[in-house]
Amino acid sequence: MAKKEADSAAEGQPAGKSKLKLIILIVVGLLLAVGLSIGGTWFILSKNGKTEEPKHEEAADAAPVHHAAVYQDLQPAFVVNFNVQGRTRYLQVSMALMSRDAAGMEKLKVHVPVLRNRLVMLLSGQDFTALQTPLGKEMLLQQALASVQELAQKETGSTVVEQVLFTNFVLQ
């Protein structure tokens, strides 16, 4: 070790400065390698450097058409009563159906009375204490969605409804 310091002193540089230069060179080299790697990846992913926009026909084939959501409120709100430990309890819930098929929703509107009946029967068959938990509410949403989609499939030929949403949920 003393010999290395003596050699460094003979060259006119202290040992600490040569190590600092080496560290700086390594850091600069790593930064350069990372920069080149990012630049090369960006170049390759941008279609070999071409930045022209794809033609309209290519864009239509590449990306699926995403329709805007259509919502149908189920009014009036559903009110169901439960008998829990000798006391009468109530559930009031407002629901909305979400779809991306406006024509399918129009076909389903004809069957709203049957749909409401199914949902009332589903709601009245629930366990009141389970509905007080977030998991119970989520399970009810899934059951409602399955019931609505089953009816839609039967009546319109497609599931139409993508989601059932609670817009109001009151337990008393």
Steps between C-alpha positions, in 0.01 A plus 500: 500500500779736588660421164180598310480830687866561426438428128200733499701769677776454245247555216390823668152383609389395844333154530155647578481704179565202271224302673262796465575526128439126458165524681395798288595317179301191606193711587518690171539173311196349675290810430605489136409130477158559659432797272592303190285211614196723552559680171535174309185355655304816420629494143404136449156538659417803288499279188868529420504874535195573285278750676227527240148434624332176394242519227135513609432144383796365697386681815152353473639148469755543777277638777158360588213747490423624850145629533396747765317363801121522508325505840141404579368588845252256646247735657338502751742369761456143623371466857509161671419408858668237717403342830816491712476375860134597526557851359408628158799631305505672162726519200465783251723474197513697175666329206625594157596275211809576293540384143695594191222383268234772472282295265511203737401723792200625301394138440543425872282797605195307382576233761556733800195366693639145485845632586370691804313190617816290481695761694232533771500122546879498513512783754233351726686168512819655644632469855467841669818462710703399193388816318659709772848393389685622189540138386125444533428807288750388236346153491155657455635707209638186334172313549301794363729520195463127435122523528477803268734345244305173507175684427667714230646192331163329503301800372741685270753235397801667665605584855480878421566614862865532599453614861233549764573801720358598837423871489345497848515230770325547834457237772279585794 
